């Protein structure tokens, strides 16, 4: 694999800073892709802006720059939030996580998150690479369904292609409100 888990994590740093909602969205995308699910039923897998503010108030996350709606979160906050979700998946309580978060320096935190997510991050990259390879090698056919409307259909399986084509024609017909679809 060409990208290390740390390099993939650092790609998120280029997107910082975030507001609370933006940070929640970034972490949600990563934990969803990695399949992170807390074992504690009261903990949600996807963080929200509200949970971020809760974690800051309870000293699990460092304070952001600024206050209120102008508060911004950086890459370290991103790593801390991902680490919290990983530890919740592993069954740790918030009190235990709070103690651990104080011990992590920037590099140690990044390594911990990268190590925990390595298999999932590798799988995500490999899945993207395979999808790109499949798209590049696929045979495509253009099918006109209405004046000025054409579909690009893969030529993999004739039967599934024909069924998909019929469904798409019906959808286009309904959207255009027209009967003159081929």
N, C-alpha and C positions, 0 to 999 in steps of 0.2 A: 504494500500500500504506500502511496506517495505522501499522503498527509498524515502526520501524527495526530493523536487526540489533542495534544497541547496546541498544535497549529490550528486545528479546527476550532478549539475554544477561543483562541486569540483572534480568530476572524470575527467573533462577536465584539471584541474590543473596538474595532473600527466603527461600529455602529453606535457606540456610547457618545455622549451621555443620553440617558432616557429619563422620562418622568416615570411616576409609579406605574401607570398603565402600560407604558412602553416596555419597562423592565419586566413586568408580569407577562406580557405577550412574548418577549424574547425567551424567557425561561420556560414558559408553557410550551413553546415550539420545541425547545430542546428536550424537555422531560417527556413530552409526547412521543417524539422521535425515538427516544431512548427507552421508552416503555417504563418509566419510573412511576410506580404506584405505591403510595405509603401503605404500610401494614396496619397502621393505626386508623381505625374507621373514622375518627373525628377529623383527621387531617386530609385536606383535599390534595389531589395530585397536582392540579394547576393552581399556581398562586394567583392571587388577585391584588389589585392596588390596596384594598383594605387589609389583606393579610401582610403585605409589605409594611404598611404603617404599623400594624400590630407587632411585627418582628423588630422594627426600629424602636418602638416604645418599650419593648421587653429586652432590648440590648442583644438580640440575636443578629441583627444587621447593624452595621455602623450607620451613624446619622448621615443623611444626604447633604449635598451642598445646597444651601438655600432652605427656605421653609414654605409650607403651604403648597399651593399649586405651582410655585416656581422651583420646588425641590427637584434636584437632578441626581441621578444615580449613575455610577461609573462601572467599569469592568469588575472591580473588586466586589461591589454589591451584587453583580451578576453571579460571580463565583460563590459568594456567600449564600445566596438564595438557592442556587443549584445544590450546594452542599447540604443545606437544610433539607431539601426534598430528598436527597439521597439518603441522609441519615434517618429521615422519617420512614423511608422505604425499608430501611434496615431495622426499624422498630425502636429507635432511640426516642426518648422523651425530649421535650423542649428544654428542660433543665439540663440534661446531659449535653444536648447540642449547644446550648449557651456556653457551657464550660469549655467545650471543645473549640468553639469559634474564637475564643480569646487566645487560644494556644497557636492558631494557624497564622503563619506569616503569609505574605502574598504568594511566594513560590510554592510553599508547602500546600497551601489551599488549592492552587492551580493543579499541582501534581495529584492531589487527592481526588479532585473532581475528574481529572483526565483518566486516572487509573480506574475509578469507579464506572466511568462511562465508556471506557475504551472499546469494549466489545460492541456496545450499541452504536457508538460513533463510527466504528469501522464498518459495521453492517449497513448503516445509513449511507456512507460514502460508496460502498460496494454496490448497494441497490441503485443509487443514482448513476453510477458508472455503467451498470448493466442496462439500465433503462436507456441511457444515452446511446450505448452500443446497439441496442435493439432498434431504437428509432433510426439510427444511421443505416442499418442494414435492412430495414423494412422496405417492402415494395408498396408504393402508394399509388392510388388511382384517383383522378378527379372525376366527380360525378355532378353534373348540373341537375339541380332540383327545382329551380325556378329562374326566371330572368334575373341575372345578376347575382344569383345565389348558387354556390357550388360547395360541395363537401369533399374533403380529402379523406379517403377511406383506405385503410390498410388492406392489402391483398393476401392476408394470412389464410383465412379459412373462408371458402366461398359461402357456406351455409350461414355462419355467424355474421359474415359481412352483409349478406342479403337481408338478414333479419334486422341488423343495426341500421342498414340503409332505409328500410321501410319505416322503422321507428323515427329516424331522423326526418324523413320526408313528411311524415304525419306531424311532427313537431314544427317543422318549418311552415307547413300548410296552416296549422292552427295559429302560429305566431303572425303570419302574414294575412290571415283571414281570406285566403284565396283557394280556389279550386283548380287553378291551372298549373298545378305542379305535376311534372312528368312522372 
